[in-house]
Structures are given as C-alpha cells and as structure tokens.
Amino acid sequence: MMRNTNSNTNTNENSNDSPIPWRLFISIYTTQYIGVAFIFASAVAILRQQGMALDKLAWINIIALPLACKIFYAPFIDRYRLAIIQGQYRSWLLVAQAVMTGLLVIIGKLDMVGQFHLALGLLLLYAFATSVQDVAIDGLACKLVSPKKRQFANSIQYASNLLGNVIGGGVILMLYHWLQWQGSFTLLAIATSISWIQLYFFKEPTLTPTAKLIQPIKSASKSSNFSTLFSQIRLFIRQWRGWFGLLLVYPIGFSTAFALLNPLLVDAGWALADIGFVTKVVGSLVGIISAISASMIISRYGRQTALIALTGAQAVALIMLLPLALGDTRMVFVYGAVIAYFAINPALLATLSTLMMDKASQTDAKATFFTLQISCISVMGFIYAGLGLVLAKNIGYLGVLMMSIVLTLALAVSLKFYCKTMVKTKHYS
C-alpha cells in the first residue's frame, strides 16, 4: 500500500516536478502479481491434474510467508540503498527483479513432482524477492508521486495487480495446453524481464525527503530505532488484542472453502483453461464491482454494520459451493458459486481494510501498523487454505465446506455481540 505516514508532509517533496514513470509503475505492479497468481492458482490445478496429493499441495501455501512478513524488513529497504547501483529504491528493484527472472527460468526446468522440495525452496526465494519488489516500488511511488496524484497512483496499483492476477492465474492457465510447464514459466520470466529493462534505463531522481515507511524515532542509533519500532508493535497489539484475535480467526471460513475450488474442479474433470477463465477472469471482473461497492455500503450503513452484514452474506455465498462438493459441477453451479463468492469477498476485505486504516491512522507509523494488521489476514488465510486441503483428504470436500459455512455464520453472529468491544471509538460506527 502507498501511504505517507508523516502527517506533516514536506510541501517541497515533489517540487522539482520530476516526470512520473507511469509505464514503469504499471509494468512492475503487474509483474508483482503475475508469478504469484500463477503459482497459487494455476500451478495448484496443474499439479493436481498430474496426480499430486492434496496434503502435498497444501505445502505450496507456505510460500506466502515472505509476502506476509514484509513488515520485518520493510524499514531496511526504506532506510538503506544497495551499494554501487544508483537510486535507493531502484537498487532494490533491479536486484529483486533479476532474482525473480532467474528463478522463474530455473523453476520452469524442474520436475515439480519429482523435485518438489527443491522447487518449493526456490518458490520461497521467489516469493521473498517479490515481497522486496513490493516494498521498493511502493517506496519509489511515494517518493515520486505528489499528494495530488497519489489517488491516481493507487488506482494504477490495484488495476495492475488485478491485471497480473488475471494473466498469471487465468490467461496462462488457459494457454497451458500449448505452453506446458517450462513454457509457462519462460513466459512469466520474459514478462518480468521487461520491467527490469525499463528499470535499467530509469534514473531515480534525488528529491527532498521521501515519504518514510515509519516515522523517525528519537534514539541514539539505527539499531535502537528498530528496537523501538518493534516495541511499538508489541504495544499496538496489546492495545488492540481483541481486534487481533478477530483477525487471526477471520479468514478461517472463506479461505478454507475457496481453497477447495480448483482441486475440486480438476477432480471433476474440468479443463484447466475453463478453470482459469471462471476463477480468474470472471471472478476478478465481479470482484472489481464488489470492491467499488464497499465504499457505498460503508457510507450508508457504517463500518460495524457493514462488516457484520457482509460476513453473514459471505456464509450465504459459500452455500453456493455445496452442489459442487456434492458432485454436481455443471457450468451453471460453478459460475453461480464463483460469482457469489466474488460478489461478497472483495467488499468484505475492503471493509476490514477500512477498519485497519482507522486504527493505523491513530499512530505515527501508519503504513507499518496497517501492514501489521493485513499480514494477520494474509498469513492465517494461507494457513487455513492449506489445512483445508489436508482435511479434505480425510473428511472430503463436503465436510470441509460445511465446517467453513458454520464457522463463517458463527463469526457473523459473534461480531454482532463483540463488535462494540473490538471497535473502541464512535468514529468506527
């Protein structure tokens, strides 16, 4: 996320009117998601088709850990520049994208079934490089984009992320019949290298103070600055312990249920191209409308009511997956389930993010504390998705889905009683 955490923004921050590299931003934000989307969505479906067991597939979700732990090394990227290479953020971006491109080529040459543990280790390294890119491009955008243009920059970020998701998780899966495993990863590497070439010819301007990920902390040394930051994180968690308790359990229903969809459709004989189209193309288009609608829902009903209502609606949407779990995977039921899920889930996550921003805005290190909260949802979501696949091997798709629906409904009921204690100020009503 791109946010200036300094409430006293330097008005001269962009006074030199340096040209903003919009094409570079679009390219990097797209490649940031294109590989990850392919790994999490397409690769899972492909490997399931090749006969990989569900409990083994669950291990792929572990590569989300570097993406969810950005808060621990983001301050280093914001503070230090890699030696020799020009530009504080450009230096990190060039190295990260070079690593990403090389790893994609190498992984494409591996036998994922026979060399699974080696491939998983390389995928972890790829995810780490992607997370470094994520932090660095956000820092560069905050440095170059003036406050008046940051709304447009954020629009580009989300649109490009979605484009990467559609390409990596949908289009390449649809083309997999012709590309195969190595061809798919080669195409991903070529797309990433285009961004690297753009970066190579880009010179990062030297401006007056950039937007910092964290507020400067008054202490004697840099090491004590980081120590103080982590102390602030502990205090923040303690202050909002009820809220963090909610975040830790919140994705257990929808993450577990949706993780079943791709393997379930593969088992039912659906073609990979058809799976990619419905889950990544159709689902993403519906999701855009859902995310936009969140602001209108919150404005009309308030944050707490919107969160409770959307959580209940999510449980109802998950019921649409029941025919699939019972073995009826006709197109009408599959499309209905995907549309129902994406009609609710992005709006639900947007409402959660609004509440996270409310809390983070009360601190000096706004981006850091927002990242801390969103990481809880991300990490636990991937953990629950992995556990859902493991459970599905033992109790079946239907058993896991029924459990997900019940847990989501229970959460919606609990929210009605506990929302007032979790959300302290009337600003969130």
N, C-alpha and C positions, 0 to 999 in steps of 0.2 A: 504494500500500500504506500502511496506517496503522500506524506504529511509533513508539514513544517511544525515541529514541536515547540518552536520558540515563539511565544506569543508576541514578542517584540521583534518582529521580523525586520531585518535591515532593509530600509527602503532603497538602498543602493545595490541590493543584491544582484539585480539584473540591469544595472544602469547602463551597461555598455551595449545593450541591445544586440547581443550575440545571436546569430541565426540559430534557430532551434532545429535540430536534426530529426524532423518528424518521421522520415522514412526509416531512419535507423531505429527509432523507438518502436515503430510498428514491426520491423523485422525481428528485433530482439525479443519483444514481448510475445511474438508469435512462436519463435523457436523455443522460448522458455517452456511452453506447454506441449509442443508438438511431440517431443520424445516421450515425456511423462505420460501423455494421453495414450500413446501407442502401447507403452509398457503395461499400464494399468488396465486398459480396456481390451485392445486388440490382442496383445501378447497372451493375456489370460485365456481368451477364447481360442486362440490358435493352439496353445499348449494343451488345453483341454481336449481339443479335437485330435491331437496326437496321442492322447491317452494318459496324460499326466494326472495323478491322483489329486483329489480336492485338497487333502491336507498338505500336500507338497505345494500346490498352487498358492495356498494361504501364505507361504513364506515370502512371496513376491511383495506383499504389503509392507514388509519391513523396510523397503527402500524409501518409504515415506518419512522415515525418521530424520534424515538430514534436512528434508524440506520443512519439517515441523520444528526443528531445533535452531532455526536461524537466529533467534534472539540471543543465543550464547556467543555467536561470533560476528553478528552484525556490527557491533561497536568497533571491532578491529578493522573491518572493511571501511567503515566510515572514517576512522582515525588515521590509518596507515596507507601508504602508497607502495606498491611493489617497486623495487629498485630498477633503475635503467629505463623502464617503459614510461613514456610520457602520459601524464594525466592520472589523477588519484583514482577515479572510478574506471577510466579507460584501461588502466593497467590490469585491474582485476578482471574486467570483462574479456580482454584479449586472452588471458591465460585460461579463464574458465571456459570460454567457447572453444579454444584449441583442445582442451582436455575433453570436452563434450564430443567434439567432432571425431577425435581419435578413438574414444571409447565406443562410439556408435559403430565405427568401422570394425573394430575388434569383436564386439559382441555379435555382430552380424555373421561373423565367420565361425562362431561357436555352435556346438550341438547343445541346445538348451536342456534336452532330456538327459543326455549322457554326461554333460559337463555343467550340471545345474549349479553346484556350489561355486564354481569359478565364475560362472555367468552372474550369479546373484551378488558376489562380491564386486564385480565390475559395475553392475547396476547400482549398487550402493555408492560407489565412487562417482558415477554419472549423476546421481541424484544430488550428491554433495556439490559438484561443480555447478549444477543447475541452480541450487539454492544460493551459491555465491553470486551467480549472474543475477538472480532475482534482487538481491540486496543492492548490488552495484548499479544496476540500471535504475532502480528507484532513487538511489543517491544522486546519480547523474541528472535524472529528470528534475529532482528538487533543486539542484544547483543551477540548471539552465533555464527552467521554465518560470516565468514571472507569476506572481499570485493570481493575476487576472486570467492567465491561460492554463492554470492547473486543472480547472474543471474539464477543459478540452483534453488535456494530457491524460487524465484519469479515464475519460471516455475511450481514448485510444487504447489505453492499457487493457481495459476489460474487453473491448471489442477484439483486440489482437489475441488475448488469452483464449477467447472463445473460438476465434479462427484456428488457432493452434490445436485446440481441443477437437474441433470438427475434422481438421486434416489428419491429425495423428490417430484419433480414436475412431474416425469414420471413413474418410476417403481412402487412406492407405489400407485399412482393413477390407474395403470394397475392392481394392486393386490387388489384394494379396494373392489371388489366384494366378496372376501374371508375374507379380514381383517376387513372391516367395520370401523366406526369412531374410536371406542376405540382401536381396534387392530392396526390401522394405527399409532395413537399417542403413543401406547405402543412400537411399533417397533422403532419409532423415539427416544423415551426415552432410549431404550436399546442401540441404536447406540451412543447416546450422552454419556451414562454412560461408554461405553468402553473407550472413550477419558479421562474421569475422572479417571478411574482406571490407565491408562497409566501415567497420571499426578501425581497420588498419589505416585507411585513408582519412579518418576523422581525427582532428586535433582538438582535444578538450581545452576549452578556454580557461584562463585563470581569472576568476572573479573575486569580488569581495566576499566575505564569509558565507560559506554554503549552509544550507539547512542541515542541521545535525540530527542524527537519529536519537540522541539523548542530549539533555541539557548539560552544559559544563558543570562539573561538581567541584566545589571548592575543597581541595585537598593538596597534599604536598607532592604527590607523584601520580603518574598514569596508572600504576598498579593499584594504588589506593582508590583511584576513581572507579575502576572496575569493581573493586571490592565493595565500595559504597553503593554502586548500582545494584549489585546482587542483594545487598542488604535491603534496598528499597523494594526490590521484587518480593522478598520474603514478607515485608511489612504489608505490601499491597495484597498479597494472597491471604494474609491473616485478616486484613480488614474486610475482604470480600469472600471469606471462606465458604459461606453459604452459596454464593454465586458460582464459585469454582467447583463446588460439589455438584451443582446442576450441570455445568459444562462437561464434567467428567462422565456423566451418565447420559447426557442428552442425545448423542448420536447412536445409542445402542439399538434403537428400533429401526430407523430408516437406513442406516449404514449396513446393518446386518441383512436386512431384507433385500436391498438393491444389489448387494454383492452376489446374490444368488442368480440374478437375471441372465448374465452371459453364459455361465456354465449350464444353466437350466435349458436355455435355448439351443446350445450346442448338443446337449444330450437328446433334445427333441428332434434333432436333425436339421435345424435351421442353417442356412448357408451363412458363412462369415460376412459376406457382403450385405446380406439382409439384416444381420445383427448390427453391424456398424451403422447402417442407414437409420434404423429405428432408434437406436440408443444415443447416437452421437449427432446425427443431423436433425431428425425430427425432435428428439428430446431437447437439444440445445436451442432450437428455434422457439419451442414452447417456453423454455426456461428464461429466455430474454424477456418475454412478455410478463412472466411471473415476477422476475426481479424488479421490473419497472413498476408493477402494480403494488409492490410492497410499500413504497412511499405514500401512495394514496390510502392504503389500508391503515397505516400507522397514523396518518394525519386525521383520518376520520374517527378511528376507534381508540387510539392511544397505544403505547408500546405494550403494556401488560396484557390488555385485551387481545391485541393482535397476536401476541406470542401464544396465548392460551388457545385462541381460535384456530390458528394455523397448525399448532401441534395436534389438535383434535382432527383437523382436516387431513393432516398427513397420515394419521392412523386409518382414516376412511380411504385414502388413496392407496394405501398398502393392501387393503382388502381386494383391490382390483387385480392383485397378483395371485390371488387364490386359484382362479381357473388354471393358470399356468402351472402352479405347484401340483394341481390335481391331474395334470397331464393334457389339458386342452390348450394347445398352443396355436390355435388358429389366429390368423392375422388380426382379426377384429379384437380379440382379447389381448394380444401382445401390444398392439398400438394403443388400445384403451388404457392398459396398465402403465405404459411409458408416459403417455400424455398426462394421466392423472398424477403420476409421481412428480413430473417436472412442472406441472401447473402449480404445485404447492411448495416443493422443496426449496427452490431459489428464493421465493418470498420469505419462507421461514428463516433461512440462513441470513437474509438481508435484515430481518427484524432482530435476530440475535446480534448481528454486527452493529446495529444501531445502539443497542444496549451496551455493547462492549465499548463503543466510542464514547457514550455518555460517561462511563466510569474512567476511561483513559483520559478524557478531557479535564478531569479534576487533578491530574498530575502534571509535573513538568515534562517528564519523558513520555509524551503521548503515544508516539509510534511504538516505543518499546513495550508499553503496557497493553496496547492494543494487540501487538503480536503475541504477547504472552497469553492473552485470552483466546485468540483464534487458534493458537497452537494446541490448546487443550482439545478443541473440537476436532482438529485435523488428526492429531495423534490417536485419540480414542476412536475416531471414526474408522481409521485403518485397522486398528487392533480389533474392533468389533467385527469388521468385514472379514478379517482373517479367521476369527473364532467362529463366525457364522458358517464359513466353508468347512471348517473342521467338524462342527456339529452336524452339518448337512450329511456328511459321510456316515454318521452314526444314527441320526434320527430322521434323515430325509429332508427334502426341501420343504414339505408341508409343515413339519414340526417346527423348523426354524422360523418359517414365515408366521405361523400362528403365535409363536413366542414374541416375535417382533411387533406384531399388531397389539397384543395385550400390553406389552411394555410401553409402547407409544401412547396408548389410551390411558394407562396408569400415570404416565408423566403429565399428560394434559390435565387430568383430574388433580394431581398433586400441585401443579402450577397454580391452580385456582385458589388453593389454600395457603400456599407458601410464597407467592409472588411478592406480597407486601413486605415480607421479611427479607427477601433477597434483593429487592429494589428499594433502597432506603429513601430516596428523595422524591418529592412530588413532581420533580421535573420529568420522571420516567412514567408518569401515569398516563 
